[in-house]
Amino acid sequence: MNKFSNRSSEIEIMDDLDCSGEVVHRTLHEIEFINKWLGGNTITLHEVKSLLLKNKSPNEIRVADLGCGGGGMLKEISELCARLGVRAKLTGIDANPNIINYAISGNADGPQIEFLSLDIFSEEFRLMQFDIILCTLVAHHFSNEQLSELFKNLKNQATLGVVINDLERNPLAFYSIRFLTSVFSKSAMVKFDAPLSVLRGFKKTELQSILQKAEIDTYNLSWQWAFRWKLVF
């Protein structure tokens, strides 16, 4: 069978919640670099700006970034809010406590961001409320069934909107990232996980099916360069 026909269920190294140390630090650094300079972050930031401009409430905006990594996205959100004159409480959430510790240590002199080590499928998380919830390169780590459950919960947890930014399962994306990481990456984790992440990515019909099972009828789903899906609901 063509390996691009169905989503891969192979586990990435990053999925190991005990993963720690220099390999994780280097990987997070490279991922942040890739997202910032190849335009991945711009997709999310554009939607966050749109949601903030539509909001008429003078209250502080609560923003959560799921799978926050080193906190790079939230730093950019903080800068965006400052430019728009919006007061915001920013929360980074990741299930790996080692990643959260890395984010905290790397943000000592940065904006005020709360970092939590938390399972987003836990009851503790489901009881939390935010205005905007972000998921950048997180959804592909979960099965379709898990995502239906997650999306349904997130819909009820976000007052303004949920922004999903994830990968298209595409042969050109797969072979391109495999070549680029083999040449330029110094992280063994990135070299292994990056191509696999594409194989765990999505076709449009798969995301539509997940949304249908999550009972989400109103959403905006569009393809973005480079080989990304932007989903807002």
C-alpha positions as CSV (number, residue, x, y, z in Angstrom):
1,M,0.0,0.0,0.0
2,N,1.1,3.5,-0.7
3,K,2.5,4.9,2.5
4,F,0.8,8.2,1.9
5,S,-2.7,6.6,1.6
6,N,-3.4,6.4,5.4
7,R,-2.0,8.2,8.4
8,S,1.0,6.5,10.0
9,S,0.5,5.2,13.5
10,E,4.3,4.9,14.1
11,I,5.5,6.6,17.3
12,E,7.8,9.6,17.1
13,I,10.7,9.9,19.6
14,M,9.1,13.1,20.8
15,D,6.1,11.1,22.0
16,D,8.2,9.6,24.8
17,L,7.3,11.8,27.8
18,D,10.5,10.7,29.5
19,C,12.6,12.1,26.7
20,S,14.9,14.8,28.2
21,G,18.3,16.4,28.0
22,E,20.3,18.0,25.2
23,V,18.6,16.0,22.4
24,V,15.3,17.6,23.4
25,H,16.8,21.0,23.8
26,R,18.4,20.9,20.4
27,T,15.2,19.5,18.8
28,L,13.0,22.2,20.3
29,H,15.5,24.9,19.1
30,E,15.5,23.5,15.6
31,I,11.7,23.2,15.5
32,E,11.3,26.8,16.6
33,F,13.7,27.9,13.9
34,I,11.9,26.0,11.2
35,N,8.5,27.3,12.3
36,K,9.6,30.9,12.5
37,W,11.6,31.1,9.3
38,L,9.6,28.9,7.0
39,G,6.3,30.7,7.8
40,G,4.6,28.1,10.0
41,N,4.2,30.5,12.9
42,T,2.7,33.2,10.6
43,I,-0.3,31.0,9.9
44,T,-1.2,30.8,13.6
45,L,-0.3,34.5,14.3
46,H,-2.6,35.7,11.5
47,E,-5.6,33.9,12.9
48,V,-4.8,35.0,16.5
49,K,-4.7,38.6,15.3
50,S,-8.0,38.2,13.5
51,L,-9.7,36.8,16.6
52,L,-8.2,39.5,18.8
53,L,-9.5,42.3,16.5
54,K,-13.0,40.8,16.4
55,N,-13.1,40.6,20.2
56,K,-15.0,43.6,21.8
57,S,-14.5,42.7,25.4
58,P,-12.1,44.9,27.4
59,N,-11.2,41.9,29.7
60,E,-7.8,40.2,29.7
61,I,-7.6,37.6,26.9
62,R,-6.6,34.1,28.0
63,V,-4.5,32.2,25.4
64,A,-3.3,28.6,25.7
65,D,-0.8,27.0,23.5
66,L,-1.0,23.2,23.6
67,G,2.3,21.3,23.0
68,C,4.0,24.6,23.6
69,G,7.6,23.3,23.3
70,G,10.1,26.0,24.2
71,G,7.4,28.7,24.3
72,G,8.4,30.5,21.1
73,M,4.9,30.8,19.8
74,L,3.7,32.4,23.0
75,K,6.6,34.9,22.9
76,E,5.4,36.0,19.5
77,I,1.8,36.1,20.7
78,S,2.9,38.4,23.6
79,E,4.6,40.7,21.1
80,L,1.4,40.7,18.9
81,C,-0.8,41.6,21.9
82,A,1.6,44.4,22.9
83,R,1.4,45.9,19.4
84,L,-2.4,45.7,19.5
85,G,-2.7,47.0,23.1
86,V,-4.4,43.8,24.3
87,R,-3.9,42.5,27.8
88,A,-3.3,38.8,27.7
89,K,-2.6,35.9,30.1
90,L,-0.5,33.3,28.2
91,T,-0.3,29.7,29.2
92,G,1.9,27.0,27.6
93,I,0.9,23.4,28.1
94,D,2.9,20.3,27.4
95,A,2.6,16.7,28.7
96,N,6.4,16.3,29.0
97,P,7.7,17.9,32.2
98,N,11.2,18.1,30.8
99,I,10.0,20.3,28.0
100,I,8.1,22.5,30.4
101,N,11.3,22.9,32.5
102,Y,13.2,23.8,29.3
103,A,10.5,26.4,28.4
104,I,10.6,28.0,31.9
105,S,14.4,28.2,31.9
106,G,14.4,29.8,28.4
107,N,11.8,32.3,29.3
108,A,13.4,33.8,32.5
109,D,13.9,37.2,30.9
110,G,10.9,37.0,28.5
111,P,7.2,37.9,28.8
112,Q,5.1,36.6,31.7
113,I,4.0,33.1,30.6
114,E,2.6,30.4,32.8
115,F,3.9,26.9,31.8
116,L,2.1,23.8,32.9
117,S,2.9,20.1,32.5
118,L,-0.5,18.6,31.8
119,D,-2.2,15.9,29.8
120,I,-4.7,17.6,27.5
121,F,-7.0,14.5,27.8
122,S,-7.1,14.8,31.6
123,E,-10.2,16.0,33.5
124,E,-8.0,18.8,35.0
125,F,-7.4,20.2,31.6
126,R,-11.0,19.8,30.4
127,L,-12.2,21.9,33.2
128,M,-10.0,24.8,32.1
129,Q,-11.4,27.8,30.2
130,F,-9.6,30.0,27.7
131,D,-10.5,32.6,25.1
132,I,-8.1,31.3,22.4
133,I,-6.6,27.8,22.2
134,L,-3.7,27.1,19.8
135,C,-2.5,23.7,18.6
136,T,0.6,24.0,16.3
137,L,2.0,20.7,15.1
138,V,0.3,18.9,17.9
139,A,-2.8,17.2,16.3
140,H,-0.7,14.8,14.1
141,H,0.6,13.1,17.3
142,F,-2.9,11.7,18.0
143,S,-5.3,9.2,16.4
144,N,-8.4,10.3,14.6
145,E,-10.5,9.0,17.5
146,Q,-8.5,11.0,20.0
147,L,-8.7,14.1,17.9
148,S,-12.5,13.9,17.7
149,E,-12.7,13.8,21.5
150,L,-10.1,16.6,21.8
151,F,-11.7,18.9,19.3
152,K,-15.1,18.4,20.9
153,N,-13.7,19.4,24.3
154,L,-11.7,22.4,22.9
155,K,-14.8,23.8,21.2
156,N,-16.4,24.0,24.7
157,Q,-13.3,25.4,26.3
158,A,-12.5,28.4,24.0
159,T,-14.8,31.4,24.0
160,L,-13.3,33.1,20.9
161,G,-11.8,30.2,18.9
162,V,-9.5,27.3,18.4
163,V,-6.6,27.5,15.9
164,I,-5.1,24.3,14.6
165,N,-2.0,24.4,12.4
166,D,-0.7,21.1,11.2
167,L,0.8,19.1,8.4
168,E,-0.5,17.9,5.1
169,R,0.5,14.3,4.3
170,N,2.1,15.0,1.0
171,P,5.0,13.1,-0.9
172,L,6.8,16.4,-1.8
173,A,6.6,17.5,1.8
174,F,7.9,14.2,3.0
175,Y,10.9,13.9,0.7
176,S,11.8,17.6,1.0
177,I,11.9,17.5,4.8
178,R,13.8,14.3,4.8
179,F,16.4,15.7,2.6
180,L,16.6,19.1,4.4
181,T,16.9,17.6,7.9
182,S,19.5,15.0,6.7
183,V,21.7,17.8,5.4
184,F,21.1,20.6,7.9
185,S,19.8,19.2,11.2
186,K,22.2,18.3,14.0
187,S,19.4,16.6,15.9
188,A,18.9,12.8,15.5
189,M,15.4,13.3,16.8
190,V,14.5,15.9,14.2
191,K,16.0,13.7,11.4
192,F,13.7,10.8,12.6
193,D,10.6,12.6,13.6
194,A,10.3,15.3,10.9
195,P,9.6,12.9,8.0
196,L,7.5,10.7,10.2
197,S,5.4,13.7,11.2
198,V,4.5,14.2,7.6
199,L,3.3,10.6,7.3
200,R,1.2,11.2,10.4
201,G,-0.3,14.4,8.8
202,F,-3.7,14.8,7.2
203,K,-5.7,14.8,4.1
204,K,-8.5,17.3,4.0
205,T,-11.2,14.6,4.0
206,E,-9.7,13.1,7.2
207,L,-9.9,16.4,9.1
208,Q,-13.5,16.9,7.8
209,S,-14.4,13.4,9.1
210,I,-12.8,14.1,12.5
211,L,-14.7,17.4,12.8
212,Q,-18.0,15.6,11.9
213,K,-17.4,13.0,14.6
214,A,-16.7,15.9,17.0
215,E,-20.0,17.4,16.1
216,I,-18.4,20.6,14.9
217,D,-20.3,22.0,11.9
218,T,-19.0,25.6,11.7
219,Y,-15.3,25.9,10.9
220,N,-12.8,27.2,8.4
221,L,-10.3,24.7,6.9
222,S,-7.8,25.8,4.3
223,W,-4.5,24.7,2.8
224,Q,-1.5,26.9,3.6
225,W,2.1,27.0,2.3
226,A,4.2,25.1,3.0
227,F,2.1,21.9,3.2
228,R,0.0,23.0,6.2
229,W,-3.6,22.8,7.1
230,K,-5.1,25.8,9.0
231,L,-8.3,24.9,10.9
232,V,-10.2,27.4,12.9
233,F,-13.5,26.7,14.9
